[in-house]
């Protein structure tokens, strides 16, 4: 285990509590869904999960800051927990099982712990910096994640979320060019595309517009699995608001193809 083993254990405890809330409300006939100012949906489950995680952190890590999708930032300090209570809310409210709770810990601006819990898929992924990347049911029932060794774009599998964001970002031509060059492309979407890069079942994943809470937990899991995560311009994803994950071997060529004309 690494120096972050206590934080990783706490993240798993919070993910367990989140799974309990989200699975009880998933497909519930009385699930309440509102529209946020940016016109994206938010359910009562999103808010309940973030409130539960914040409650745990107030007791267990009172000195740490918290940044969450639903309730913003509270506290200041070298350490901050970054929370997306339900990544894939549009799936969640329609009964599609591809959604997850994302929990990350950042220290001095670097992500050091990440947990992605997708209970409707029966899957969880996690990593702590310098401790490897793992998937399984729990800390004790886990297998190691490793990225693939595919070295040619023509042999690669590419996962994405949707076409609309690429068009809005004036990158649709590059995106379509990449889909024509790879062996296969699939719109698995959201966290799942990036987690499949970490476990080696997909070689490339990319999204042109994301918030820090969409990305933080994913980056450390992909990197600890041996992969590379950057923004579309090659800088840090959390600073720029886009993310490309690859097995590392394909990264330079993928960034070149996805660049604007």
C-alpha positions in Angstrom: 0.0 0.0 0.0 1.1 3.6 -0.4 1.2 6.6 1.9 -2.4 7.2 0.9 -3.9 3.9 2.0 -6.0 5.4 4.8 -7.4 8.0 2.3 -8.1 5.2 -0.2 -9.9 3.1 2.4 -12.0 6.2 3.4 -12.9 6.8 -0.3 -14.1 3.1 -0.6 -16.3 3.6 2.5 -17.8 6.8 1.0 -18.3 4.9 -2.3 -20.1 2.1 -0.5 -22.5 4.7 1.1 -23.0 6.3 -2.3 -23.8 3.0 -4.0 -26.4 2.3 -1.3 -28.1 5.7 -2.1 -27.9 5.5 -5.9 -29.1 1.9 -6.2 -32.1 2.5 -4.0 -33.1 5.5 -6.1 -32.2 4.0 -9.5 -35.4 3.5 -11.5 -37.5 4.7 -8.6 -40.9 5.9 -9.8 -40.7 9.0 -7.5 -37.2 10.0 -8.4 -37.2 13.8 -8.6 -35.3 15.4 -11.5 -34.6 19.2 -11.8 -32.9 21.2 -14.5 -29.7 23.1 -13.5 -28.9 26.6 -15.0 -26.7 24.9 -17.6 -29.8 22.9 -18.7 -28.3 19.6 -17.5 -30.4 17.3 -15.2 -29.8 16.8 -11.5 -31.7 14.3 -9.4 -32.4 14.1 -5.7 -30.0 11.2 -5.7 -27.1 13.4 -7.0 -27.7 15.8 -4.1 -28.2 13.0 -1.5 -24.9 11.3 -2.5 -22.9 14.5 -2.3 -24.4 15.5 1.0 -23.6 12.0 2.5 -19.9 12.2 1.3 -19.5 15.8 2.6 -20.9 14.6 6.0 -18.4 11.8 6.2 -15.5 14.2 5.2 -16.6 16.8 7.8 -16.2 14.1 10.5 -13.2 12.1 9.1 -11.1 14.9 7.3 -12.3 18.2 8.8 -9.2 20.1 7.6 -9.6 19.1 4.0 -11.4 21.2 1.3 -14.2 19.7 -0.7 -15.1 20.5 -4.3 -18.4 18.9 -5.5 -20.5 19.3 -8.7 -23.7 20.1 -6.8 -22.6 22.3 -3.9 -19.3 23.9 -5.1 -16.2 24.4 -2.9 -16.0 24.4 0.8 -12.8 24.9 2.9 -9.3 25.6 1.9 -6.0 23.8 2.3 -3.3 21.7 0.6 -5.7 18.7 0.3 -9.1 18.8 -1.4 -11.6 16.0 -2.2 -13.2 16.3 -5.6 -16.6 14.7 -6.0 -19.0 13.9 -8.8 -21.9 12.2 -7.0 -23.4 10.7 -10.3 -21.3 10.9 -13.4 -23.8 10.1 -16.2 -27.0 11.6 -14.6 -28.7 11.6 -18.0 -28.2 7.8 -18.1 -29.3 7.5 -14.5 -32.6 9.3 -14.9 -33.5 7.2 -18.0 -32.7 3.9 -16.4 -29.4 3.3 -18.4 -26.9 1.5 -16.0 -23.8 3.4 -17.2 -23.2 5.9 -14.4 -20.8 6.1 -11.4 -19.8 8.0 -8.3 -16.4 9.6 -8.8 -14.3 10.4 -5.7 -10.8 11.9 -5.9 -8.2 13.4 -3.5 -5.9 16.1 -4.6 -2.8 17.2 -2.7 -0.9 20.3 -3.8 -2.7 20.3 -7.1 -2.0 16.6 -8.0 -4.6 13.8 -7.9 -3.3 11.2 -5.4 -6.4 9.0 -4.9 -9.2 8.1 -7.2 -12.3 5.8 -6.9 -14.9 5.2 -9.6 -17.9 3.1 -8.4 -20.5 2.0 -10.9 -22.8 -0.3 -8.9 -25.4 -0.9 -11.7 -22.6 -2.3 -13.8 -21.3 -4.2 -10.8 -17.9 -2.5 -11.3 -15.4 -0.4 -9.3 -12.0 0.9 -10.2 -9.4 2.7 -7.9 -5.9 3.9 -7.6 -3.6 5.7 -5.2 -0.4 7.4 -6.4 2.5 4.9 -6.7 0.2 2.0 -5.6 -1.1 0.7 -9.0 -4.5 0.7 -10.5 -7.1 -1.9 -9.5 -10.6 -3.2 -10.2 -12.9 -5.5 -8.2 -15.5 -5.6 -5.6 -13.4 -4.4 -2.7 -9.8 -3.7 -1.6 -9.3 -7.4 -0.8 -11.0 -8.8 -3.9 -9.2 -6.9 -6.7 -7.2 -7.5 -9.9 -4.5 -5.2 -11.3 -5.4 -2.9 -14.2 -2.9 -2.5 -17.1 -3.3 -0.6 -20.3 -3.0 -2.4 -23.6 0.1 -2.7 -25.8 -1.5 -1.8 -29.1 1.0 0.3 -31.0 -0.8 1.1 -34.3 -3.8 3.4 -34.7 -5.2 0.9 -37.3 -5.4 -1.8 -34.6 -6.8 0.5 -31.9 -10.3 0.7 -30.3 -11.5 4.2 -29.6 -14.3 5.1 -27.1 -16.1 8.4 -26.8 -19.3 10.0 -25.4 -21.1 11.9 -28.2 -20.6 13.8 -31.4 -22.2 17.1 -30.4 -19.4 18.3 -28.2 -16.8 17.7 -30.9 -18.8 19.8 -33.3 -19.3 22.6 -30.8 -15.5 22.6 -30.2 -14.8 22.8 -33.9 -13.0 19.4 -33.8 -15.5 17.2 -35.6 -13.4 16.7 -38.7 -10.4 15.4 -36.7 -12.7 13.3 -34.5 -14.3 11.7 -37.6 -10.9 11.2 -39.2 -9.7 9.3 -36.1 -12.8 7.1 -36.1 -12.1 6.2 -39.8 -8.4 5.3 -39.0 -9.0 3.1 -35.9 -10.0 -0.6 -35.9 -13.3 0.2 -34.1 -15.0 3.1 -32.4 -17.8 2.9 -29.8 -19.8 5.5 -27.8 -19.6 3.9 -24.4 -19.6 7.3 -22.8 -18.6 9.2 -19.6 -16.3 7.5 -17.1 -16.6 4.0 -18.6 -14.6 4.8 -21.8 -11.7 6.0 -19.7 -11.8 3.0 -17.3 -11.7 0.6 -20.2 -8.5 2.3 -21.3 -7.1 1.6 -17.8 -8.0 -2.1 -17.9 -6.7 -2.5 -21.5 -10.0 -3.3 -23.2 -10.0 0.0 -25.1 -6.9 1.8 -26.3 -8.1 5.5 -26.7 -10.8 7.6 -25.0 -11.4 11.3 -25.5 -13.9 14.0 -24.5 -13.6 17.6 -25.6 -15.4 19.3 -22.7 -15.3 18.2 -19.1 -15.3 19.7 -15.6 -12.6 18.9 -13.0 -15.0 16.5 -11.0 -15.6 14.6 -14.2 -11.9 13.9 -14.6 -10.0 13.9 -11.4 -10.6 10.3 -10.2 -10.2 9.0 -13.7 -6.7 10.5 -14.3 -4.9 8.7 -11.5 -6.5 5.4 -12.3 -5.4 5.5 -16.0 -1.9 6.8 -15.1 -1.4 4.1 -12.4 -2.4 1.5 -15.0 0.5 2.7 -17.2 -1.6 5.0 -19.5 -1.3 8.7 -20.4 -4.0 11.4 -19.7 -3.7 14.9 -21.1 -6.0 17.7 -22.4 -6.4 17.9 -26.2 -3.5 20.4 -26.3 -1.2 18.1 -24.3 -1.4 20.0 -21.1 -3.0 18.9 -17.8 -6.6 17.9 -18.3 -7.9 19.5 -15.1 -6.5 22.9 -16.1 -7.9 22.9 -19.6 -11.3 21.1 -19.5 -10.8 18.3 -22.0 -9.3 14.8 -21.7 -7.6 12.3 -23.9 -6.6 8.9 -22.4 -4.5 6.4 -24.2 -2.2 3.4 -23.5 0.7 5.9 -24.0 2.0 4.4 -27.2 -0.7 6.1 -29.3 -0.9 9.4 -27.5 1.1 11.7 -29.7 -0.6 10.5 -32.9 -4.1 10.8 -31.3 -3.5 14.4 -30.2 -2.3 15.3 -33.7 -5.4 13.8 -35.3 -7.8 15.5 -32.9 -6.2 19.0 -33.2 -8.1 21.7 -34.9 -7.4 22.3 -38.6 
